[in-house]
């Protein structure tokens, strides 16, 4: 771990349009929260059953939810991807992560997984490609897929909706300075888990989603963000923040000063150790 912030560097776009960074560096950014466990719902609404997909669920969790909602064998929805022509952007390369839009979807007796997946992606395209969000992405020199990728990180990292804009600003500030994002949420995605604690060993995993080791954005979104996260991703507030950590619920601390961030992380660690000791006792 290096304590010196690398010099500001310009961002260049790869041929696929994703952000790549020229200068390397390593400064721990910390994390806000882990992605919550899936909340499934089949609710009665106006006489029809519905399936509720909350914000921030990964594609794997959505597939599982659809399997359960439609009483299908495990893995059926994921296998159905080969049978449906989803209207995904070229950068997605057929991977719907980020485009299974969180919403409430109606379930009829004849509803199949292909229909549900197509409806989720069509809803995402309708939301993301609309004037406010698409224009916001362009204003920040991004395409919509890049904005969805940033929004997915914001969705996973922000402790509250009020924090989303600041988390997005941290992402932009680190990219602009040629710093690795070092987001625990992307490492969690690579490891297929959700946790508040990331070890040094975790950060050495060989994965394109390891933003401790790889520069720029991960190759795909890491979950399926909602509209609030997308708004934050394309219109973050001004600020010089480079680090953040949720010390306790409702207390996420953003700073541009590494020494201050170290103190905040130390307080977070102390609280985690105290909570663990109390639980063990």
C-alpha positions as a Markdown table, in Angstrom:
| # | Residue | x | y | z |
|---|---|---|---|---|
| 1 | Unk | 0.0 | 0.0 | 0.0 |
| 2 | Unk | 1.4 | 3.4 | -1.0 |
| 3 | Unk | 0.5 | 6.5 | 0.9 |
| 4 | Unk | 1.4 | 9.0 | -1.7 |
| 5 | Unk | -1.3 | 10.1 | -4.2 |
| 6 | Unk | 0.0 | 9.6 | -7.7 |
| 7 | Unk | 0.0 | 12.7 | -10.0 |
| 8 | Unk | -3.1 | 13.6 | -11.9 |
| 9 | Unk | -3.3 | 11.8 | -15.3 |
| 10 | Unk | -5.5 | 12.2 | -18.3 |
| 11 | Unk | -8.1 | 9.6 | -19.1 |
| 12 | Unk | -8.1 | 7.9 | -22.4 |
| 13 | Unk | -10.8 | 5.7 | -23.9 |
| 14 | Unk | -10.1 | 2.3 | -25.3 |
| 15 | Unk | -11.4 | 1.2 | -28.6 |
| 16 | Unk | -14.4 | -0.3 | -26.8 |
| 17 | Unk | -15.1 | 3.0 | -25.2 |
| 18 | Unk | -14.2 | 1.9 | -21.6 |
| 19 | Unk | -12.1 | 4.1 | -19.4 |
| 20 | Unk | -8.5 | 3.1 | -19.2 |
| 21 | Unk | -5.9 | 5.0 | -17.1 |
| 22 | Unk | -2.3 | 5.8 | -18.0 |
| 23 | Unk | -0.6 | 6.2 | -14.6 |
| 24 | Unk | -0.5 | 3.5 | -11.9 |
| 25 | Unk | -0.8 | 4.1 | -8.2 |
| 26 | Unk | -2.3 | 2.5 | -5.1 |
| 27 | Unk | -4.2 | 4.3 | -2.3 |
| 28 | Unk | -6.8 | 2.5 | -0.3 |
| 29 | Unk | -10.2 | 4.1 | -0.8 |
| 30 | Unk | -12.2 | 2.0 | 1.7 |
| 31 | Unk | -15.8 | 0.9 | 1.2 |
| 32 | Unk | -19.2 | 1.9 | 2.5 |
| 33 | Unk | -21.4 | -1.2 | 2.7 |
| 34 | Unk | -21.7 | -4.7 | 1.4 |
| 35 | Unk | -24.3 | -5.7 | -1.1 |
| 36 | Unk | -27.3 | -6.8 | 0.9 |
| 37 | Unk | -28.8 | -10.3 | 0.5 |
| 38 | Unk | -31.5 | -10.8 | -2.0 |
| 39 | Unk | -35.0 | -9.9 | -0.9 |
| 40 | Unk | -37.5 | -11.9 | -3.0 |
| 41 | Unk | -41.1 | -11.0 | -3.3 |
| 42 | Unk | -44.2 | -12.4 | -5.0 |
| 43 | Unk | -46.8 | -10.0 | -4.0 |
| 44 | Unk | -50.5 | -9.8 | -4.6 |
| 45 | Unk | -51.3 | -6.6 | -6.5 |
| 46 | Unk | -54.6 | -5.8 | -8.1 |
| 47 | Unk | -55.4 | -9.4 | -8.5 |
| 48 | Unk | -52.1 | -10.4 | -10.1 |
| 49 | Unk | -48.9 | -11.9 | -8.8 |
| 50 | Unk | -45.8 | -9.9 | -9.2 |
| 51 | Unk | -42.0 | -10.4 | -8.8 |
| 52 | Unk | -40.1 | -7.6 | -7.0 |
| 53 | Unk | -36.4 | -7.2 | -7.9 |
| 54 | Unk | -34.8 | -4.7 | -5.5 |
| 55 | Unk | -31.9 | -2.3 | -6.5 |
| 56 | Unk | -28.4 | -3.6 | -6.4 |
| 57 | Unk | -29.0 | -7.3 | -7.0 |
| 58 | Unk | -26.6 | -9.2 | -9.2 |
| 59 | Unk | -27.6 | -11.0 | -12.3 |
| 60 | Unk | -27.1 | -14.4 | -10.5 |
| 61 | Unk | -29.5 | -13.3 | -7.8 |
| 62 | Unk | -32.1 | -12.2 | -10.3 |
| 63 | Unk | -31.8 | -15.5 | -12.1 |
| 64 | Unk | -32.4 | -17.3 | -8.8 |
| 65 | Unk | -35.4 | -15.1 | -8.0 |
| 66 | Unk | -37.0 | -15.8 | -11.4 |
| 67 | Unk | -36.4 | -19.5 | -11.0 |
| 68 | Unk | -38.2 | -19.5 | -7.6 |
| 69 | Unk | -41.0 | -17.2 | -8.7 |
| 70 | Unk | -41.8 | -19.4 | -11.7 |
| 71 | Unk | -41.2 | -22.6 | -9.8 |
| 72 | Unk | -38.4 | -23.6 | -12.3 |
| 73 | Unk | -35.5 | -25.9 | -11.6 |
| 74 | Unk | -32.4 | -24.1 | -10.4 |
| 75 | Unk | -30.4 | -22.7 | -13.3 |
| 76 | Unk | -33.3 | -22.6 | -15.7 |
| 77 | Unk | -33.4 | -18.8 | -16.1 |
| 78 | Unk | -29.7 | -18.5 | -16.7 |
| 79 | Unk | -29.8 | -21.2 | -19.3 |
| 80 | Unk | -32.7 | -19.4 | -21.1 |
| 81 | Unk | -30.3 | -16.5 | -21.9 |
| 82 | Unk | -29.2 | -18.5 | -25.0 |
| 83 | Unk | -32.8 | -18.5 | -26.2 |
| 84 | Unk | -33.6 | -14.7 | -26.0 |
| 85 | Unk | -32.3 | -11.8 | -28.0 |
| 86 | Unk | -31.8 | -9.2 | -25.3 |
| 87 | Unk | -31.4 | -5.6 | -26.6 |
| 88 | Unk | -28.1 | -5.0 | -24.8 |
| 89 | Unk | -25.4 | -2.4 | -25.8 |
| 90 | Unk | -22.5 | -3.8 | -27.8 |
| 91 | Unk | -20.1 | -3.2 | -24.9 |
| 92 | Unk | -22.1 | -5.7 | -22.8 |
| 93 | Unk | -21.1 | -8.6 | -25.2 |
| 94 | Unk | -24.3 | -10.4 | -24.3 |
| 95 | Unk | -23.9 | -10.1 | -20.5 |
| 96 | Unk | -27.1 | -8.5 | -19.0 |
| 97 | Unk | -25.4 | -7.5 | -15.7 |
| 98 | Unk | -26.5 | -4.0 | -15.0 |
| 99 | Unk | -29.5 | -4.2 | -17.4 |
| 100 | Unk | -31.9 | -6.4 | -15.3 |
| 101 | Unk | -33.7 | -3.3 | -14.1 |
| 102 | Unk | -34.9 | -3.4 | -10.5 |
| 103 | Unk | -38.7 | -3.0 | -10.5 |
| 104 | Unk | -41.9 | -4.9 | -9.9 |
| 105 | Unk | -42.8 | -7.2 | -12.7 |
| 106 | Unk | -46.2 | -8.9 | -13.4 |
| 107 | Unk | -46.4 | -12.7 | -13.5 |
| 108 | Unk | -49.1 | -14.4 | -15.5 |
| 109 | Unk | -49.7 | -18.1 | -15.8 |
| 110 | Unk | -47.9 | -18.2 | -19.2 |
| 111 | Unk | -44.9 | -16.0 | -18.1 |
| 112 | Unk | -41.6 | -17.6 | -18.9 |
| 113 | Unk | -38.0 | -16.6 | -18.0 |
| 114 | Unk | -37.2 | -15.3 | -21.5 |
| 115 | Unk | -40.2 | -12.9 | -21.3 |
| 116 | Unk | -39.1 | -11.6 | -17.9 |
| 117 | Unk | -35.5 | -11.1 | -18.8 |
| 118 | Unk | -36.5 | -9.2 | -22.0 |
| 119 | Unk | -38.9 | -7.0 | -20.1 |
| 120 | Unk | -36.2 | -6.2 | -17.5 |
| 121 | Unk | -33.6 | -5.2 | -20.2 |
| 122 | Unk | -36.2 | -3.2 | -22.2 |
| 123 | Unk | -37.1 | -1.4 | -19.0 |
| 124 | Unk | -33.5 | -0.6 | -18.4 |
| 125 | Unk | -33.0 | 0.7 | -21.9 |
| 126 | Unk | -36.1 | 2.9 | -21.5 |
| 127 | Unk | -34.8 | 4.3 | -18.3 |
| 128 | Unk | -31.1 | 4.7 | -19.1 |
| 129 | Unk | -31.4 | 5.9 | -22.7 |
| 130 | Unk | -33.8 | 8.7 | -21.8 |
| 131 | Unk | -32.7 | 12.3 | -22.3 |
| 132 | Unk | -31.7 | 13.1 | -18.6 |
| 133 | Unk | -29.5 | 10.1 | -18.0 |
| 134 | Unk | -28.1 | 9.7 | -21.5 |
| 135 | Unk | -27.3 | 13.4 | -21.8 |
| 136 | Unk | -25.7 | 13.3 | -18.3 |
| 137 | Unk | -23.4 | 10.5 | -19.4 |
| 138 | Unk | -22.4 | 12.4 | -22.5 |
| 139 | Unk | -21.8 | 15.5 | -20.5 |
| 140 | Unk | -19.3 | 13.5 | -18.4 |
| 141 | Unk | -17.6 | 12.1 | -21.5 |
| 142 | Unk | -19.0 | 8.6 | -21.0 |
| 143 | Unk | -21.3 | 6.3 | -22.9 |
| 144 | Unk | -24.4 | 4.9 | -21.2 |
| 145 | Unk | -22.7 | 1.6 | -20.5 |
| 146 | Unk | -19.9 | 3.3 | -18.6 |
| 147 | Unk | -22.4 | 5.2 | -16.6 |
| 148 | Unk | -24.3 | 2.0 | -15.7 |
| 149 | Unk | -21.0 | 0.5 | -14.6 |
| 150 | Unk | -20.3 | 3.5 | -12.3 |
| 151 | Unk | -23.9 | 3.4 | -11.1 |
| 152 | Unk | -23.5 | -0.2 | -10.1 |
| 153 | Unk | -20.5 | 0.6 | -8.0 |
| 154 | Unk | -22.4 | 3.5 | -6.4 |
| 155 | Unk | -25.3 | 1.2 | -5.7 |
| 156 | Unk | -23.1 | -1.3 | -4.0 |
| 157 | Unk | -20.9 | 1.2 | -2.1 |
| 158 | Unk | -23.3 | 3.9 | -0.9 |
| 159 | Unk | -24.7 | 3.4 | 2.6 |
| 160 | Unk | -27.7 | 5.7 | 1.8 |
| 161 | Unk | -29.2 | 7.4 | -1.2 |
| 162 | Unk | -27.8 | 10.7 | 0.2 |
| 163 | Unk | -24.3 | 9.3 | -0.1 |
| 164 | Unk | -24.6 | 8.1 | -3.7 |
| 165 | Unk | -23.5 | 11.4 | -5.3 |
| 166 | Unk | -20.4 | 11.6 | -3.1 |
| 167 | Unk | -19.4 | 8.0 | -3.9 |
| 168 | Unk | -19.8 | 8.8 | -7.6 |
| 169 | Unk | -17.6 | 11.8 | -7.2 |
| 170 | Unk | -14.9 | 9.7 | -5.5 |
| 171 | Unk | -15.0 | 7.4 | -8.5 |
| 172 | Unk | -14.6 | 10.3 | -11.0 |
| 173 | Unk | -11.9 | 11.9 | -8.9 |
| 174 | Unk | -9.8 | 8.8 | -8.7 |
| 175 | Unk | -10.2 | 8.1 | -12.4 |
| 176 | Unk | -9.1 | 11.6 | -13.2 |
| 177 | Unk | -6.0 | 11.4 | -11.0 |
| 178 | Unk | -4.9 | 8.1 | -12.5 |
| 179 | Unk | -5.6 | 6.2 | -9.2 |
| 180 | Unk | -7.0 | 2.7 | -9.0 |
| 181 | Unk | -10.6 | 2.6 | -7.8 |
| 182 | Unk | -9.8 | 0.1 | -5.0 |
| 183 | Unk | -13.5 | -0.7 | -4.4 |
| 184 | Unk | -14.2 | -3.6 | -2.1 |
| 185 | Unk | -17.5 | -4.1 | -3.9 |
| 186 | Unk | -15.7 | -5.1 | -7.2 |
| 187 | Unk | -13.5 | -7.6 | -5.3 |
| 188 | Unk | -16.6 | -9.0 | -3.7 |
| 189 | Unk | -18.1 | -9.4 | -7.1 |
| 190 | Unk | -15.0 | -11.3 | -8.4 |
| 191 | Unk | -15.2 | -13.6 | -5.3 |
| 192 | Unk | -19.0 | -14.1 | -5.6 |
| 193 | Unk | -19.7 | -12.9 | -2.1 |
| 194 | Unk | -20.8 | -9.8 | -0.1 |
| 195 | Unk | -18.9 | -8.8 | 3.0 |
| 196 | Unk | -17.8 | -5.6 | 4.8 |
| 197 | Unk | -14.2 | -6.9 | 5.3 |
| 198 | Unk | -11.6 | -7.3 | 2.5 |
| 199 | Unk | -8.3 | -8.9 | 3.3 |
| 200 | Unk | -4.9 | -8.2 | 1.7 |
| 201 | Unk | -5.1 | -11.7 | 0.2 |
| 202 | Unk | -8.5 | -10.8 | -1.4 |
| 203 | Unk | -7.0 | -7.8 | -3.1 |
| 204 | Unk | -4.5 | -10.0 | -4.9 |
| 205 | Unk | -7.1 | -12.1 | -6.7 |
| 206 | Unk | -6.4 | -12.4 | -10.4 |
| 207 | Unk | -9.6 | -10.9 | -11.9 |
| 208 | Unk | -10.5 | -8.0 | -14.2 |
| 209 | Unk | -12.9 | -7.0 | -11.4 |
| 210 | Unk | -10.1 | -6.5 | -9.0 |
| 211 | Unk | -9.9 | -2.7 | -8.9 |
| 212 | Unk | -7.0 | -2.9 | -6.4 |
| 213 | Unk | -4.8 | -4.4 | -9.1 |
| 214 | Unk | -6.5 | -3.2 | -12.3 |
| 215 | Unk | -6.8 | 0.4 | -13.5 |
| 216 | Unk | -10.0 | 1.9 | -14.6 |
| 217 | Unk | -13.6 | 0.6 | -14.4 |
| 218 | Unk | -14.4 | -3.1 | -14.2 |
| 219 | Unk | -15.3 | -4.7 | -17.5 |
| 220 | Unk | -19.0 | -4.9 | -16.7 |
| 221 | Unk | -21.4 | -3.5 | -14.1 |
| 222 | Unk | -21.2 | -5.4 | -10.8 |
| 223 | Unk | -25.0 | -5.4 | -10.1 |
| 224 | Unk | -28.2 | -3.9 | -11.4 |
| 225 | Unk | -28.5 | -0.3 | -10.2 |
| 226 | Unk | -31.7 | 1.7 | -9.8 |
| 227 | Unk | -32.5 | 5.2 | -11.1 |
| 228 | Unk | -31.1 | 7.0 | -8.0 |
| 229 | Unk | -27.7 | 5.5 | -8.5 |
| 230 | Unk | -27.8 | 6.3 | -12.2 |
| 231 | Unk | -28.6 | 9.9 | -11.5 |
| 232 | Unk | -25.7 | 10.1 | -9.0 |
| 233 | Unk | -23.4 | 8.5 | -11.6 |
| 234 | Unk | -24.1 | 11.1 | -14.3 |
| 235 | Unk | -24.5 | 14.2 | -12.0 |
| 236 | Unk | -22.3 | 13.9 | -9.0 |
| 237 | Unk | -21.9 | 16.9 | -6.7 |
| 238 | Unk | -18.6 | 18.9 | -6.8 |
| 239 | Unk | -16.0 | 17.8 | -4.2 |
| 240 | Unk | -12.4 | 16.7 | -3.8 |
| 241 | Unk | -13.1 | 13.5 | -2.0 |
| 242 | Unk | -10.8 | 10.5 | -2.7 |
| 243 | Unk | -11.7 | 8.2 | 0.2 |
| 244 | Unk | -14.7 | 7.1 | 2.2 |
| 245 | Unk | -15.6 | 4.5 | 4.8 |
| 246 | Unk | -18.8 | 3.9 | 6.7 |
| 247 | Unk | -17.6 | 4.0 | 10.3 |
| 248 | Unk | -21.1 | 3.1 | 11.7 |
| 249 | Unk | -24.6 | 3.1 | 10.2 |
| 250 | Unk | -25.5 | 6.6 | 9.2 |
| 251 | Unk | -21.9 | 7.8 | 9.5 |
| 252 | Unk | -20.1 | 7.6 | 6.2 |
| 253 | Unk | -17.0 | 9.8 | 6.1 |
| 254 | Unk | -15.6 | 11.3 | 2.9 |
| 255 | Unk | -12.3 | 13.0 | 2.7 |
| 256 | Unk | -9.5 | 14.0 | 0.4 |
| 257 | Unk | -6.9 | 13.6 | 3.1 |
| 258 | Unk | -5.3 | 10.1 | 3.4 |
| 259 | Unk | -4.2 | 10.6 | 7.0 |
| 260 | Unk | -7.8 | 11.5 | 8.0 |
| 261 | Unk | -9.0 | 8.5 | 6.1 |
| 262 | Unk | -6.6 | 6.2 | 8.0 |
| 263 | Unk | -8.0 | 7.5 | 11.3 |
| 264 | Unk | -11.6 | 6.8 | 10.0 |
| 265 | Unk | -10.6 | 3.3 | 9.0 |
| 266 | Unk | -9.0 | 2.7 | 12.3 |
| 267 | Unk | -12.2 | 3.7 | 14.1 |
| 268 | Unk | -14.2 | 1.4 | 11.8 |
| 269 | Unk | -11.9 | -1.5 | 12.5 |
| 270 | Unk | -12.1 | -0.8 | 16.3 |
| 271 | Unk | -15.9 | -0.9 | 16.1 |
| 272 | Unk | -15.9 | -4.1 | 14.1 |
| 273 | Unk | -13.5 | -5.8 | 16.6 |
| 274 | Unk | -15.6 | -4.6 | 19.6 |
| 275 | Unk | -18.8 | -5.8 | 18.0 |
| 276 | Unk | -17.1 | -9.2 | 17.3 |
| 277 | Unk | -15.9 | -9.5 | 20.9 |
| 278 | Unk | -19.4 | -8.7 | 22.2 |
| 279 | Unk | -20.9 | -11.3 | 19.9 |
| 280 | Unk | -18.4 | -13.9 | 21.0 |
| 281 | Unk | -19.1 | -13.1 | 24.6 |
